[in-house]
Amino acid sequence: MAGHLYRVDEFRVPLDFDRERLTSKLAKEIRIPRRFLCDVRVVREAIDARKKPNLYYSLRLEFESPEILNTPLPRGVRAIERSSLDIPNPAFYESSRTGSRERIVVVGAGPAGLFAALCLAESGANIVLLERGRRVEERMKDIGLLRSRGTLDPESNVCFGEGGAGAYTDGKLYTRIKHPFARWVMKRLVEFGAPERILTDAHPHLGTDKLVAIIKNLRERVIERGGQIRFESRVERLMLRDGAVSGVVLASGEEIPSAAVILAIGHSARDTLERLERDGVPIEAKPFAVGVRAEHDQEFINRAQYGNPEAAKLVGAAAYALTHQEDGRGVYSFCMCPGGFIVPSPTEAGRMVVNGMSNSTRSTRFANSGVVVQISPSDLAAHGYDESPLRGIAFQRDLEEAAFKAVRNPYFAPAMRVSDFVSGHATGRLAPSNFLPGIEAVDLRELLPDWIAAPIAHGLRAFDRRLEGYAREEANLLGVETRTSAPIRIPRTETMMAAGVKGLYPVGEGAGYAGGIISAAVDGVRASEALLAVLSD
C-alpha cells in the first residue's frame, strides 16, 4: 500500500554536505521520528547565494510516510497528492493509437518538430519529417567553416539543421510553463541520454556536446517506430485547396501529399514565412527583442555572484539574470551562457547576427549573455516600417546588414567595450575575446538606432549597480543579437490548427508559441495530441 506523500520546500544544506545523511538531518530539523520518513528524495535543487560568500543548496524534498502525520505539520512541510516525479505517458498514448495510414508531414526537426514526430510515430501514425538542414552531427562541420573561414552555408548553420537553434546554442532546459507535458519531455530526454540531474536542477542545462547524442537517439527512435526523416529537404510552399492544406512542395519541385502538416520551422525560416504570407496564411506581428551580446570574464561573474570565485569548483560557473525598465521599455539579459562562447548565427548572406552557446562543462574563460530591448510592432510603425505582419523581419534584416557592413572581414562581429558604450566614447580598443572568426572595433551606438542604443546604455548602467563592475573596460559587447524570438505569430484555434487553414498545425518558436527547448517540445506534443484526436474520430 502506498504511503502518504509530503513535500518540504527550501531545505538548506552546505555545498559539501553528505547527501547520505539527508534523511537523518531532515528528521532532526522537522522533529519527526526517522521511521516516519521513507524514500526521501530531492526533486529540485538550486544554489542559495543570499549570504555569499557562504553558499548553500536549497532543496525541495519529497518523502513518504507509512502513517498520516499529526497536524499541524511542522513549518515548511505539506501534504501532496502524489510525487511530482511520477509523470506517466500523456493519456493520448493509451487512447489514440491511430489506425489511419494517411501521411502526416512534420516540417522542421527542432525540438517542436522532433517531439511531434516522436509522439506521432509512437502512436502509429504514418509520418514524414522534413528538415531543410543536415543531421545534427554534420552541422558542426558547417558551423566550423563559418567560425574558421567565414564561409556561411545558408541551409546548415547555428539555426538550421536537426535539433534546431537550441542544439548549437546553450541547451538550456529551464522553462516557466507549467504544462504537465514539460515534465514528460524532460523524462524522455533522460531516456535518450540526458543526465538524471536535469529532473532536479532548478535551471537544468545540457550543453551542445550532450545534445548531439540525445538528438541522434531521438531520431533513431522515430525511425524505429516507422517514421521517415528526410534531411536537406526545404519546403518551398504548402499545397492549399479550399481553405485546407493537402501537402507540401519542396524546393526541388517534389510534391508530398498529406492529410495534415505540423509546421515547426523555427524562428529564422524567413523565406518560409514570406511564402506563407503571400499564400494567404494568416500571420500577425508580435513583440520581440533585439540588442547586443555581452562577453565578460567568467571569474568576474563568479566573484560577483558567489563572493568567492573558488566556489565555482564546487557548483559550476555562475550565471546571472538582470532586468531594467527604461521609460516603460524592458531591457534584460537573455540566454546567459556561463563558461561558454559567442557564435556567429547568420542564415542569410551579407547579414551578421550572434548568439551564445556552451558545452556541458561550462568551462571556458568567458561568460556571455544577450542584452536586449523589448520592441513592439507599434515601435516599428513609428520608425518608418510599414504595417506588414513581417515588418519585424525587415527590421531584423536591416540591423544584420548594418552589422555585416560595419566590419572588413566577412562574419567578424562588430564589437565595443562595455565601458565605451556606456560612456558614449568609442576608444577603438577591445577586451580579450574568444569569438571566432574574430571581432573588430566598431562604435555600436552608431550602428544601432538611438531608440535601441539609448535604452541599452541605461540598462547597462543599471546592471552595473546590481553587479558592480558589469560595465567594465575588460568586457565587450558584440553585435547584433536579433534572433531572440520570431517577430510573428501564426494565429491558431483551440484545436491548434491555423486560423482559416484546416489541417495546418503551426507550432514552436517559429509560429510564436514557445521560447526555448522545453516549451517548443511541449508545443509539438500538444499539436500531436490534437492531431491524433482528429485521426481517431
Secondary structure as UniProt FT lines:
FT   STRAND          4..14
FT   TURN            15..16
FT   HELIX           19..21
FT   HELIX           22..30
FT   HELIX           34..36
FT   STRAND          38..48
FT   TURN            50..53
FT   STRAND          56..65
FT   TURN            75..76
FT   STRAND          77..80
FT   TURN            84..85
FT   HELIX           91..95
FT   STRAND          103..107
FT   HELIX           111..122
FT   TURN            123..124
FT   STRAND          126..130
FT   HELIX           136..149
FT   TURN            154..155
FT   TURN            162..163
FT   HELIX           164..167
FT   TURN            168..170
FT   HELIX           180..191
FT   TURN            192..193
FT   HELIX           196..199
FT   HELIX           208..224
FT   TURN            225..226
FT   STRAND          228..230
FT   STRAND          235..241
FT   TURN            242..243
FT   STRAND          244..250
FT   TURN            251..252
FT   STRAND          255..257
FT   STRAND          260..263
FT   TURN            267..268
FT   HELIX           270..278
FT   TURN            279..280
FT   STRAND          284..285
FT   STRAND          288..297
FT   HELIX           298..306
FT   HELIX           309..311
FT   HELIX           312..315
FT   STRAND          323..326
FT   TURN            327..328
FT   STRAND          329..337
FT   TURN            338..339
FT   STRAND          341..344
FT   TURN            349..350
FT   STRAND          354..357
FT   TURN            360..361
FT   STRAND          366..375
FT   HELIX           377..382
FT   TURN            383..384
FT   TURN            389..390
FT   HELIX           391..405
FT   TURN            410..411
FT   STRAND          413..417
FT   HELIX           418..423
FT   STRAND          439..441
FT   HELIX           444..447
FT   HELIX           450..466
FT   TURN            468..471
FT   TURN            473..474
FT   STRAND          476..481
FT   STRAND          488..489
FT   TURN            494..495
FT   TURN            499..500
FT   STRAND          504..506
FT   HELIX           509..511
FT   HELIX           517..536
//
